[in-house]
Amino acid sequence: MNYSIARRAASLSPSVTLAIDSKAKAMKAAGEDVVGFGAGEPDFDTPAHIKAAAAAALEAGFTKYTPSSGIPELREAIAAKFKRENGLTYKPSQVIVSCGGKHSCFNVIFATCQEGDEVLIPAPYWLSYPEMAKLAGATPVILETSDRTEFKVTPDQLRAAITPRSKLFILNSPSNPTGTVYTPEEVRALGDVCVEKGVLIMSDEIYEHLLYDGARHQSVASFSQAHYDHTIIVHGFAKAWSMTGWRLGFLAAPEPIAKAIDALQSHSTSNPTSFAQKGGVAALTGSQEHLSGWLQEYTLRRTTAWKALNAIPGITCVNSKGAFYLFPNISGTGLKSAEFCSRLLEKEKVAAVPGIAFGADDYLRISYATSLANIQKGLERIDRFVRSLKA
Ligand SMILES: *Cc1c(COP(=O)(O)O)cnc(C)c1O
């Protein structure tokens, strides 16, 4: 049988990060001593009070369809979060709860972009953004950055890339994969350009709470009414509450965009899992005490990994200010990222994600959402691997 796959799906390749992660997990299951730096998720458990709230909801029979865009209680809790933490006023009707932050991104791009539109994406980028833009029929326009400028796009660079077709600019700060955090002034300046040119902004703020070295997060929507009117914020429970498997994310948008996404979601996934939403309410309204311990642990791991990376000949690494990734430059080793990673996994059983997956072939992504012991062991192996290249 010769199946003809629709063009939009045939051109897709599966997520490289998920592929590396599953290969490493399979090697581990086969008894191999693998160190995994591939994971894009926290290694901490979901806080107990969140799990208890979902379990209680399940027990109480909260197992049916809910309103497609989420239960009112959760949409209100999300609106209250934006007010409390970001100084932003959203009505619950402007908030859409989706099946993960990734699904929220998908909804935003599908509701705003189509054939003929251009989507402006700074590289290194989260690998799903360009694929989502293409699925929507739009054209990704990549804005290249490097470690020399801490992977930040400048307002001039953004302005120069804008054409009459530009529809959406994607801002992700703190960033996956680089850990870069734009300062409030830098965020504002990028927002100014979008406002001036009439380009929408999708601001992916899922790492908002994971900041180091005094870095500050300020949402681009918060600088003026015009910034607010141009911005759709994407967020979710995966990172700061360690709820990746729950598939629960959210977005806040100007009313007409929220309304379009509400309709889109009602004909695709319908509501996110009912009892997971009750966990989401507990996450936002309950204790946030877990976070300071996690941040302390991430900080220690980050510093350890960063120092060890910079001690390897041929590798340089800028320190990250947010999220839980480092993005070392490996160009001094003479290998491109895909070959580096596959040989590293084979020879030293260390899984890292090749930068090419994020549009940056001279780099690797190292996730430090793993134990300090793993970090020490894994970095020793990378050091040995790189030194063996020179021998
Ligand atoms: C993890 C992540 C998301 C959302 O993940 P979900 O598991 O779908 O909630 C969104 N954007 C970025 C940049 C991420 O790293």
The ligand as a MOL file (V3000), in Angstrom:
LIG
                    3D

  0  0  0     0  0            999 V3000
M  V30 BEGIN CTAB
M  V30 COUNTS 15 15 0 0 0
M  V30 BEGIN ATOM
M  V30 1 C 8.5430 23.3070 28.0530 0
M  V30 2 C 8.2350 24.4320 27.1390 0
M  V30 3 C 6.9130 24.7740 26.7730 0
M  V30 4 C 5.6690 24.0390 27.1700 0
M  V30 5 O 5.7750 22.7530 27.5170 0
M  V30 6 P 4.4660 21.9290 27.8460 0
M  V30 7 O 4.9960 20.6510 28.4040 0
M  V30 8 O 3.7330 21.7320 26.5610 0
M  V30 9 O 3.6490 22.6990 28.8160 0
M  V30 10 C 6.7240 25.9040 26.0040 0
M  V30 11 N 7.7560 26.6440 25.5730 0
M  V30 12 C 9.0220 26.3420 25.8790 0
M  V30 13 C 10.0920 27.2270 25.3870 0
M  V30 14 C 9.3040 25.2240 26.6620 0
M  V30 15 O 10.5750 24.9130 26.9370 0
M  V30 END ATOM
M  V30 BEGIN BOND
M  V30 1 1 1 2
M  V30 2 1 2 3
M  V30 3 2 2 14
M  V30 4 1 3 4
M  V30 5 2 3 10
M  V30 6 1 4 5
M  V30 7 1 5 6
M  V30 8 2 6 7
M  V30 9 1 6 8
M  V30 10 1 6 9
M  V30 11 1 10 11
M  V30 12 2 11 12
M  V30 13 1 12 13
M  V30 14 1 12 14
M  V30 15 1 14 15
M  V30 END BOND
M  V30 END CTAB
M  END
